[in-house]
Amino acid sequence: MSSLSSMFGCGVVMAPPQALGIGKRSDGGLTIVCSSRPKKKATAHHMKTRPRKTQPWDINRKPTVYDPMPPLPPDWTLVIPADASSAPAAPPPPSA
């Protein structure tokens, strides 16, 4: 017969039945003390291993400022309807 610690691969503590809330019907309960290498779940892992800014030049860096967009060419015009009711309901079907 093998011992409990060899079956589970780690230390096993036999707790008294009163501590576990078990009545007199039971001969005791097993409580496994250690777990073998618990892993983090996805979000906890990504938060722990995310890249962090450590250099002052990187921490204090401002966002990039881009030049304004050039004006649209004359064959393209931006039309904003003043009222949603004046806009056409649906474009006409394509002629085949």
N, CA, C and O atoms as CSV, one atom per row, in Angstrom:
chain,resi,resn,atom,element,x,y,z
A,1,MET,N,N,0.844,-1.182,0.000
A,1,MET,CA,C,0.000,0.000,0.000
A,1,MET,C,C,0.891,1.248,0.000
A,1,MET,O,O,1.860,1.313,0.756
A,2,SER,N,N,0.573,2.229,-0.835
A,2,SER,CA,C,1.387,3.435,-0.923
A,2,SER,C,C,0.815,4.516,-0.011
A,2,SER,O,O,-0.355,4.482,0.368
A,3,SER,N,N,1.670,5.470,0.329
A,3,SER,CA,C,1.226,6.544,1.206
A,3,SER,C,C,0.469,7.602,0.401
A,3,SER,O,O,0.547,7.640,-0.827
A,4,LEU,N,N,-0.252,8.444,1.101
A,4,LEU,CA,C,-1.032,9.490,0.437
A,4,LEU,C,C,-0.142,10.507,-0.245
A,4,LEU,O,O,-0.471,10.989,-1.330
A,5,SER,N,N,0.996,10.845,0.381
A,5,SER,CA,C,1.855,11.853,-0.227
A,5,SER,C,C,2.473,11.353,-1.527
A,5,SER,O,O,2.730,12.151,-2.429
A,6,SER,N,N,2.715,10.055,-1.643
A,6,SER,CA,C,3.253,9.543,-2.905
A,6,SER,C,C,2.173,9.469,-3.973
A,6,SER,O,O,2.479,9.571,-5.161
A,7,MET,N,N,0.911,9.292,-3.574
A,7,MET,CA,C,-0.174,9.246,-4.563
A,7,MET,C,C,-0.420,10.620,-5.167
A,7,MET,O,O,-0.616,10.735,-6.376
A,8,PHE,N,N,-0.413,11.684,-4.327
A,8,PHE,CA,C,-0.714,13.025,-4.810
A,8,PHE,C,C,0.525,13.783,-5.254
A,8,PHE,O,O,0.393,14.787,-5.955
A,9,GLY,N,N,1.694,13.362,-4.887
A,9,GLY,CA,C,2.915,14.019,-5.304
A,9,GLY,C,C,3.273,15.236,-4.476
A,9,GLY,O,O,4.220,15.948,-4.812
A,10,CYS,N,N,2.544,15.494,-3.405
A,10,CYS,CA,C,2.864,16.611,-2.528
A,10,CYS,C,C,2.318,16.296,-1.144
A,10,CYS,O,O,1.696,15.255,-0.931
A,11,GLY,N,N,2.554,17.199,-0.217
A,11,GLY,CA,C,2.119,16.955,1.150
A,11,GLY,C,C,0.609,16.960,1.274
A,11,GLY,O,O,-0.066,17.774,0.643
A,12,VAL,N,N,0.070,16.053,2.087
A,12,VAL,CA,C,-1.361,15.957,2.326
A,12,VAL,C,C,-1.576,16.062,3.824
A,12,VAL,O,O,-0.887,15.402,4.602
A,13,VAL,N,N,-2.523,16.882,4.229
A,13,VAL,CA,C,-2.803,17.081,5.640
A,13,VAL,C,C,-4.152,16.459,5.952
A,13,VAL,O,O,-5.134,16.704,5.252
A,14,MET,N,N,-4.198,15.668,6.985
A,14,MET,CA,C,-5.463,15.105,7.439
A,14,MET,C,C,-6.054,16.071,8.451
A,14,MET,O,O,-5.498,16.241,9.536
A,15,ALA,N,N,-7.167,16.707,8.118
A,15,ALA,CA,C,-7.801,17.665,9.012
A,15,ALA,C,C,-8.783,16.929,9.907
A,15,ALA,O,O,-9.378,15.938,9.483
A,16,PRO,N,N,-8.961,17.393,11.130
A,16,PRO,CA,C,-9.957,16.750,11.993
A,16,PRO,C,C,-11.355,16.982,11.444
A,16,PRO,O,O,-11.605,18.027,10.843
A,17,PRO,N,N,-12.274,16.040,11.633
A,17,PRO,CA,C,-13.621,16.175,11.071
A,17,PRO,C,C,-14.359,17.410,11.579
A,17,PRO,O,O,-15.174,17.978,10.852
A,18,GLN,N,N,-14.090,17.836,12.814
A,18,GLN,CA,C,-14.785,19.011,13.349
A,18,GLN,C,C,-14.379,20.276,12.593
A,18,GLN,O,O,-15.193,21.184,12.429
A,19,ALA,N,N,-13.137,20.342,12.135
A,19,ALA,CA,C,-12.659,21.532,11.427
A,19,ALA,C,C,-13.291,21.651,10.056
A,19,ALA,O,O,-13.457,22.758,9.545
A,20,LEU,N,N,-13.644,20.529,9.456
A,20,LEU,CA,C,-14.229,20.549,8.120
A,20,LEU,C,C,-15.746,20.638,8.146
A,20,LEU,O,O,-16.379,20.747,7.096
A,21,GLY,N,N,-16.335,20.591,9.334
A,21,GLY,CA,C,-17.791,20.639,9.426
A,21,GLY,C,C,-18.426,19.314,9.083
A,21,GLY,O,O,-19.604,19.265,8.729
A,22,ILE,N,N,-17.677,18.252,9.181
A,22,ILE,CA,C,-18.185,16.924,8.863
A,22,ILE,C,C,-18.634,16.272,10.165
A,22,ILE,O,O,-17.955,16.377,11.186
A,23,GLY,N,N,-19.751,15.616,10.124
A,23,GLY,CA,C,-20.278,14.967,11.324
A,23,GLY,C,C,-19.481,13.736,11.709
A,23,GLY,O,O,-18.398,13.498,11.174
A,24,LYS,N,N,-20.016,12.949,12.642
A,24,LYS,CA,C,-19.324,11.766,13.139
A,24,LYS,C,C,-19.378,10.606,12.162
A,24,LYS,O,O,-18.740,9.579,12.392
A,25,ARG,N,N,-20.140,10.750,11.057
A,25,ARG,CA,C,-20.253,9.664,10.096
A,25,ARG,C,C,-18.975,9.468,9.305
A,25,ARG,O,O,-18.749,8.388,8.761
A,26,SER,N,N,-18.131,10.492,9.229
A,26,SER,CA,C,-16.949,10.423,8.390
A,26,SER,C,C,-15.720,10.113,9.230
A,26,SER,O,O,-15.677,10.426,10.420
A,27,ASP,N,N,-14.739,9.506,8.617
A,27,ASP,CA,C,-13.504,9.190,9.311
A,27,ASP,C,C,-12.439,10.258,9.079
A,27,ASP,O,O,-11.286,10.049,9.458
A,28,GLY,N,N,-12.774,11.372,8.482
A,28,GLY,CA,C,-11.816,12.447,8.255
A,28,GLY,C,C,-11.844,12.883,6.808
A,28,GLY,O,O,-12.405,12.196,5.955
A,29,GLY,N,N,-11.242,14.020,6.531
A,29,GLY,CA,C,-11.217,14.528,5.168
A,29,GLY,C,C,-9.801,14.817,4.740
A,29,GLY,O,O,-8.922,15.010,5.579
A,30,LEU,N,N,-9.573,14.848,3.451
A,30,LEU,CA,C,-8.261,15.156,2.905
A,30,LEU,C,C,-8.250,16.594,2.429
A,30,LEU,O,O,-9.202,17.052,1.797
A,31,THR,N,N,-7.186,17.298,2.729
A,31,THR,CA,C,-6.982,18.651,2.229
A,31,THR,C,C,-5.620,18.683,1.559
A,31,THR,O,O,-4.602,18.444,2.208
A,32,ILE,N,N,-5.593,18.974,0.272
A,32,ILE,CA,C,-4.331,19.038,-0.451
A,32,ILE,C,C,-3.722,20.408,-0.199
A,32,ILE,O,O,-4.355,21.431,-0.458
A,33,VAL,N,N,-2.503,20.428,0.302
A,33,VAL,CA,C,-1.868,21.659,0.724
A,33,VAL,C,C,-1.321,22.445,-0.462
A,33,VAL,O,O,-1.486,23.664,-0.510
A,34,CYS,N,N,-0.675,21.785,-1.417
A,34,CYS,CA,C,-0.047,22.511,-2.509
A,34,CYS,C,C,-0.695,22.129,-3.835
A,34,CYS,O,O,-1.240,21.035,-3.984
A,35,SER,N,N,-0.630,23.026,-4.770
A,35,SER,CA,C,-1.060,22.694,-6.117
A,35,SER,C,C,0.173,22.769,-7.000
A,35,SER,O,O,1.090,23.546,-6.734
A,36,SER,N,N,0.194,21.979,-8.026
A,36,SER,CA,C,1.398,21.924,-8.847
A,36,SER,C,C,1.340,22.990,-9.931
A,36,SER,O,O,0.605,22.853,-10.909
A,37,ARG,N,N,2.106,24.035,-9.755
A,37,ARG,CA,C,2.296,25.109,-10.724
A,37,ARG,C,C,1.000,25.707,-11.260
A,37,ARG,O,O,0.665,25.497,-12.425
A,38,PRO,N,N,0.269,26.443,-10.437
A,38,PRO,CA,C,-0.944,27.076,-10.953
A,38,PRO,C,C,-0.593,28.121,-12.001
A,38,PRO,O,O,0.430,28.795,-11.881
A,39,LYS,N,N,-1.417,28.265,-13.013
A,39,LYS,CA,C,-1.160,29.184,-14.115
A,39,LYS,C,C,-2.116,30.363,-14.039
A,39,LYS,O,O,-3.230,30.247,-13.527
A,40,LYS,N,N,-1.661,31.509,-14.559
A,40,LYS,CA,C,-2.524,32.678,-14.626
A,40,LYS,C,C,-3.505,32.519,-15.777
A,40,LYS,O,O,-3.204,31.868,-16.778
A,41,LYS,N,N,-4.677,33.115,-15.627
A,41,LYS,CA,C,-5.620,33.136,-16.734
A,41,LYS,C,C,-5.171,34.193,-17.738
A,41,LYS,O,O,-4.225,34.935,-17.473
A,42,ALA,N,N,-5.829,34.266,-18.869
A,42,ALA,CA,C,-5.346,35.047,-20.004
A,42,ALA,C,C,-5.116,36.522,-19.669
A,42,ALA,O,O,-4.020,37.033,-19.896
A,43,THR,N,N,-6.120,37.213,-19.137
A,43,THR,CA,C,-5.968,38.650,-18.901
A,43,THR,C,C,-4.926,38.922,-17.831
A,43,THR,O,O,-4.148,39.868,-17.954
A,44,ALA,N,N,-4.897,38.105,-16.781
A,44,ALA,CA,C,-3.900,38.295,-15.730
A,44,ALA,C,C,-2.494,38.079,-16.283
A,44,ALA,O,O,-1.561,38.789,-15.907
A,45,HIS,N,N,-2.344,37.114,-17.163
A,45,HIS,CA,C,-1.031,36.865,-17.771
A,45,HIS,C,C,-0.605,38.047,-18.641
A,45,HIS,O,O,0.546,38.479,-18.576
A,46,HIS,N,N,-1.528,38.573,-19.456
A,46,HIS,CA,C,-1.170,39.685,-20.343
A,46,HIS,C,C,-0.865,40.948,-19.540
A,46,HIS,O,O,0.003,41.732,-19.925
A,47,MET,N,N,-1.568,41.150,-18.432
A,47,MET,CA,C,-1.272,42.318,-17.603
A,47,MET,C,C,0.093,42.179,-16.930
A,47,MET,O,O,0.803,43.169,-16.757
A,48,LYS,N,N,0.461,40.952,-16.551
A,48,LYS,CA,C,1.745,40.749,-15.886
A,48,LYS,C,C,2.907,40.864,-16.863
A,48,LYS,O,O,3.968,41.365,-16.493
A,49,THR,N,N,2.731,40.414,-18.098
A,49,THR,CA,C,3.836,40.357,-19.052
A,49,THR,C,C,3.780,41.448,-20.113
A,49,THR,O,O,4.486,41.364,-21.118
A,50,ARG,N,N,2.944,42.480,-19.908
A,50,ARG,CA,C,2.841,43.523,-20.920
A,50,ARG,C,C,4.111,44.359,-20.939
A,50,ARG,O,O,4.777,44.486,-19.912
A,51,PRO,N,N,4.461,44.935,-22.093
A,51,PRO,CA,C,5.651,45.782,-22.147
A,51,PRO,C,C,5.406,47.095,-21.396
A,51,PRO,O,O,4.356,47.724,-21.531
A,52,ARG,N,N,6.386,47.478,-20.618
A,52,ARG,CA,C,6.266,48.704,-19.836
A,52,ARG,C,C,7.319,49.716,-20.284
A,52,ARG,O,O,8.444,49.352,-20.626
A,53,LYS,N,N,6.933,50.990,-20.273
A,53,LYS,CA,C,7.872,52.046,-20.616
A,53,LYS,C,C,8.731,52.332,-19.391
A,53,LYS,O,O,8.211,52.672,-18.328
A,54,THR,N,N,10.037,52.194,-19.539
A,54,THR,CA,C,10.935,52.415,-18.412
A,54,THR,C,C,11.844,53.609,-18.622
A,54,THR,O,O,12.351,54.170,-17.650
A,55,GLN,N,N,12.063,54.008,-19.854
A,55,GLN,CA,C,12.974,55.113,-20.135
A,55,GLN,C,C,12.231,56.443,-20.067
A,55,GLN,O,O,11.106,56.537,-20.559
A,56,PRO,N,N,12.828,57.471,-19.474
A,56,PRO,CA,C,12.148,58.775,-19.396
A,56,PRO,C,C,11.806,59.353,-20.764
A,56,PRO,O,O,10.752,59.969,-20.922
A,57,TRP,N,N,12.674,59.166,-21.755
A,57,TRP,CA,C,12.378,59.709,-23.083
A,57,TRP,C,C,11.149,59.051,-23.684
A,57,TRP,O,O,10.445,59.670,-24.482
A,58,ASP,N,N,10.883,57.813,-23.315
A,58,ASP,CA,C,9.728,57.107,-23.856
A,58,ASP,C,C,8.465,57.445,-23.064
A,58,ASP,O,O,7.377,57.548,-23.631
A,59,ILE,N,N,8.617,57.616,-21.753
A,59,ILE,CA,C,7.464,57.928,-20.908
A,59,ILE,C,C,6.936,59.321,-21.235
A,59,ILE,O,O,5.724,59.532,-21.279
A,60,ASN,N,N,7.849,60.281,-21.466
A,60,ASN,CA,C,7.455,61.671,-21.689
A,60,ASN,C,C,7.194,61.997,-23.152
A,60,ASN,O,O,6.999,63.163,-23.495
A,61,ARG,N,N,7.186,61.000,-24.010
A,61,ARG,CA,C,7.025,61.253,-25.439
A,61,ARG,C,C,5.597,61.679,-25.750
A,61,ARG,O,O,4.637,61.089,-25.254
A,62,LYS,N,N,5.471,62.702,-26.571
A,62,LYS,CA,C,4.164,63.220,-26.970
A,62,LYS,C,C,3.691,62.507,-28.236
A,62,LYS,O,O,4.505,61.922,-28.951
A,63,PRO,N,N,2.389,62.545,-28.524
A,63,PRO,CA,C,1.904,61.923,-29.756
A,63,PRO,C,C,2.423,62.644,-30.999
A,63,PRO,O,O,2.746,63.831,-30.949
A,64,THR,N,N,2.496,61.928,-32.094
A,64,THR,CA,C,3.002,62.475,-33.348
A,64,THR,C,C,2.029,63.506,-33.902
A,64,THR,O,O,0.817,63.294,-33.903
A,65,VAL,N,N,2.571,64.625,-34.374
A,65,VAL,CA,C,1.759,65.671,-34.992
A,65,VAL,C,C,1.943,65.564,-36.504
A,65,VAL,O,O,3.053,65.707,-37.017
A,66,TYR,N,N,0.840,65.311,-37.209
A,66,TYR,CA,C,0.882,65.163,-38.659
A,66,TYR,C,C,0.431,66.448,-39.333
A,66,TYR,O,O,-0.282,67.255,-38.737
A,67,ASP,N,N,0.853,66.635,-40.587
A,67,ASP,CA,C,0.389,67.760,-41.382
A,67,ASP,C,C,-1.093,67.571,-41.683
A,67,ASP,O,O,-1.577,66.441,-41.746
A,68,PRO,N,N,-1.826,68.694,-41.874
A,68,PRO,CA,C,-3.253,68.547,-42.215
A,68,PRO,C,C,-3.420,67.885,-43.582
A,68,PRO,O,O,-2.544,67.970,-44.443
A,69,MET,N,N,-4.543,67.236,-43.757
A,69,MET,CA,C,-4.831,66.545,-45.012
A,69,MET,C,C,-4.988,67.564,-46.141
A,69,MET,O,O,-5.504,68.658,-45.912
A,70,PRO,N,N,-4.557,67.228,-47.338
A,70,PRO,CA,C,-4.736,68.161,-48.463
A,70,PRO,C,C,-6.218,68.261,-48.824
A,70,PRO,O,O,-7.000,67.365,-48.504
A,71,PRO,N,N,-6.607,69.363,-49.497
A,71,PRO,CA,C,-8.024,69.505,-49.863
A,71,PRO,C,C,-8.436,68.437,-50.879
A,71,PRO,O,O,-7.606,67.895,-51.610
A,72,LEU,N,N,-9.730,68.154,-50.903
A,72,LEU,CA,C,-10.250,67.152,-51.838
A,72,LEU,C,C,-10.141,67.672,-53.269
A,72,LEU,O,O,-10.242,68.878,-53.496
A,73,PRO,N,N,-9.938,66.783,-54.227
A,73,PRO,CA,C,-9.931,67.234,-55.628
A,73,PRO,C,C,-11.311,67.738,-56.030
A,73,PRO,O,O,-12.303,67.394,-55.386
A,74,PRO,N,N,-11.391,68.552,-57.089
A,74,PRO,CA,C,-12.685,69.170,-57.449
A,74,PRO,C,C,-13.747,68.160,-57.880
A,74,PRO,O,O,-14.935,68.459,-57.758
A,75,ASP,N,N,-13.378,66.987,-58.374
A,75,ASP,CA,C,-14.405,66.038,-58.785
A,75,ASP,C,C,-15.005,65.293,-57.590
A,75,ASP,O,O,-15.960,64.536,-57.763
A,76,TRP,N,N,-14.480,65.484,-56.414
A,76,TRP,CA,C,-15.040,64.898,-55.194
A,76,TRP,C,C,-15.549,66.041,-54.325
A,76,TRP,O,O,-14.805,66.973,-54.021
A,77,THR,N,N,-16.804,65.970,-53.929
A,77,THR,CA,C,-17.353,66.981,-53.031
A,77,THR,C,C,-18.042,66.276,-51.878
A,77,THR,O,O,-18.679,65.239,-52.061
A,78,LEU,N,N,-17.914,66.828,-50.731
A,78,LEU,CA,C,-18.531,66.283,-49.541
A,78,LEU,C,C,-19.885,66.950,-49.366
A,78,LEU,O,O,-19.972,68.170,-49.226
A,79,VAL,N,N,-20.949,66.141,-49.375
A,79,VAL,CA,C,-22.303,66.662,-49.248
A,79,VAL,C,C,-22.857,66.190,-47.914
A,79,VAL,O,O,-22.925,64.989,-47.653
A,80,ILE,N,N,-23.253,67.136,-47.071
A,80,ILE,CA,C,-23.885,66.817,-45.796
A,80,ILE,C,C,-25.310,67.324,-45.866
A,80,ILE,O,O,-25.529,68.532,-45.960
A,81,PRO,N,N,-26.297,66.417,-45.822
A,81,PRO,CA,C,-27.689,66.892,-45.889
A,81,PRO,C,C,-28.041,67.678,-44.630
A,81,PRO,O,O,-27.653,67.309,-43.521
A,82,ALA,N,N,-28.784,68.770,-44.820
A,82,ALA,CA,C,-29.168,69.615,-43.695
A,82,ALA,C,C,-30.204,68.913,-42.829
A,82,ALA,O,O,-30.234,69.098,-41.612
A,83,ASP,N,N,-31.053,68.105,-43.462
A,83,ASP,CA,C,-32.105,67.403,-42.731
A,83,ASP,C,C,-32.118,65.957,-43.207
A,83,ASP,O,O,-31.930,65.698,-44.395
A,84,ALA,N,N,-32.332,65.034,-42.321
A,84,ALA,CA,C,-32.333,63.612,-42.692
A,84,ALA,C,C,-33.508,63.275,-43.599
A,84,ALA,O,O,-33.431,62.325,-44.377
A,85,SER,N,N,-34.621,64.057,-43.510
A,85,SER,CA,C,-35.787,63.771,-44.359
A,85,SER,C,C,-35.541,64.198,-45.804
A,85,SER,O,O,-36.201,63.687,-46.709
A,86,SER,N,N,-34.601,65.127,-46.047
A,86,SER,CA,C,-34.352,65.570,-47.411
A,86,SER,C,C,-33.403,64.608,-48.142
A,86,SER,O,O,-33.257,64.691,-49.362
A,87,ALA,N,N,-32.771,63.710,-47.410
A,87,ALA,CA,C,-31.871,62.752,-48.040
A,87,ALA,C,C,-32.690,61.663,-48.732
A,87,ALA,O,O,-33.748,61.286,-48.228
A,88,PRO,N,N,-32.229,61.151,-49.870
A,88,PRO,CA,C,-32.972,60.086,-50.543
A,88,PRO,C,C,-33.004,58.818,-49.670
A,88,PRO,O,O,-32.057,58.515,-48.946
A,89,ALA,N,N,-34.119,58.099,-49.766
A,89,ALA,CA,C,-34.299,56.903,-48.935
A,89,ALA,C,C,-33.338,55.808,-49.355
A,89,ALA,O,O,-32.679,55.197,-48.513
A,90,ALA,N,N,-33.254,55.557,-50.655
A,90,ALA,CA,C,-32.352,54.503,-51.145
A,90,ALA,C,C,-31.845,54.916,-52.511
A,90,ALA,O,O,-32.557,55.583,-53.261
A,91,PRO,N,N,-30.625,54.528,-52.844
A,91,PRO,CA,C,-30.124,54.851,-54.186
A,91,PRO,C,C,-30.900,54.056,-55.225
A,91,PRO,O,O,-31.410,52.977,-54.924
A,92,PRO,N,N,-30.996,54.579,-56.451
A,92,PRO,CA,C,-31.721,53.856,-57.489
A,92,PRO,C,C,-30.994,52.558,-57.842
A,92,PRO,O,O,-29.767,52.492,-57.769
A,93,PRO,N,N,-31.751,51.530,-58.225
A,93,PRO,CA,C,-31.098,50.253,-58.583
A,93,PRO,C,C,-30.247,50.418,-59.835
A,93,PRO,O,O,-30.580,51.210,-60.715
A,94,PRO,N,N,-29.152,49.673,-59.916
A,94,PRO,CA,C,-28.310,49.790,-61.117
A,94,PRO,C,C,-29.031,49.224,-62.327
A,94,PRO,O,O,-29.727,48.213,-62.241
A,95,SER,N,N,-28.851,49.895,-63.453
A,95,SER,CA,C,-29.465,49.406,-64.685
A,95,SER,C,C,-28.561,48.330,-65.313
A,95,SER,O,O,-27.347,48.491,-65.437
A,96,ALA,N,N,-29.209,47.245,-65.695
A,96,ALA,CA,C,-28.430,46.129,-66.211
A,96,ALA,C,C,-28.382,46.081,-67.708
A,96,ALA,O,O,-27.756,45.186,-68.276
